[in-house]
Amino acid sequence: MTKALMMTARIINDRNGRRLNMTKDIMKIDEQEINIYIEDIMKSREISTLKGSIQSLMNFYERADSMHGYIIRWRFFNAVKEQCEAYERRTHGLKYNAVIIPPELSPTAMLPVYVKTDGNHYNFADGMNRLIKRCDEFTSPIHPVITEPEIRATLSAAQRAFGMMDIIAPNHPLRILRFNYSHSEKNSECGLMGGDSRQSVVFLYHPRQNDVCDRVFIFAHELGHALHFALTGDTSILPSGFDNFNDKFFTKFETPKAKVEGFADAAAIAILGSPNSRLKSHLPTQWSKDISPMFVRYFKELCNTGRS
């Protein structure tokens, strides 16, 4: 019981001159406090605010008994679920199943990525604590982040040339989070939503080194990872035929982890270099117009097989 609740209990006991069953009154106060903590989290627009709000909730959670702990998890999961449903409604009317989260909402959009909604105490506590540590990885923005029109153009190219979005997001939408921050180590990431190996989420940061990799290529690369997840469900398994393709074009990618990155690079080259694409200027200079059609051919065959 928190200090405030203990004080409330003592005051009412003293006034009545006898010991009362305070369960109902304490529960009422607890629920109000729980709601405030969760509302603070869900309204966070800055990483620092999100971290502080989560820490406040977890400090309260760690002092709660099992019944109140269950209430906290239940209320939190419902709030996250409502947010997810609101995001998914944004996809209506689009030509592809994706939702682009604006930078001011991206901090809270990380919640379902890290916190499982299975009601388990250990999963909840572990996920929230990992998210607190995750907040420390963000830094001040360095180079401009990709724009929403650039994201839409890339998605359109991937869908038009390969039907790629039908494979990546057949049911739940692909989530694309743009942040107002750079990351301490990465320009972007592709992860999984809620442990579902078939639903991906892409994190797009302000690039750290603008001259090393084009921001549109960075996003197309992450679409390659999302395609890999969708096709195999396990990134340790390379998509069909890529080993031979990798040996022909990517001799530098020799380790299994490097080949995973090679597949994502190859997907990006195919997307940006696809016929009728207006994004060819974003291709790395080493990939000539004579080479990209070979990447396009491989991914057309791969995606045709993936949709069948």
Secondary structure by P-SEA (a helix, b strand, c coil): ccaaaaaaaaaaaaaacccccaaaaaaaaaaaaaaaaaaaaaacccaaaaaaaaaaaaaaaaaccaaaaaaaaaaaaaaaaaaaaaaaacccccccbbbbbcccccccccccccccccccaaaaaaaaaaaaaaaaaccccccccccaaaaaaaaaaaaacccccccccccccbbbbbbcccccccccccccccccccbbbbbbccccccccccaaaaaaaaaaaaaaaaacccccccccaaaaaaaacccccccaaaaaaaaaaaaaaaaaaccccccccccccccccccaaaaaaaaaaaaaaaac
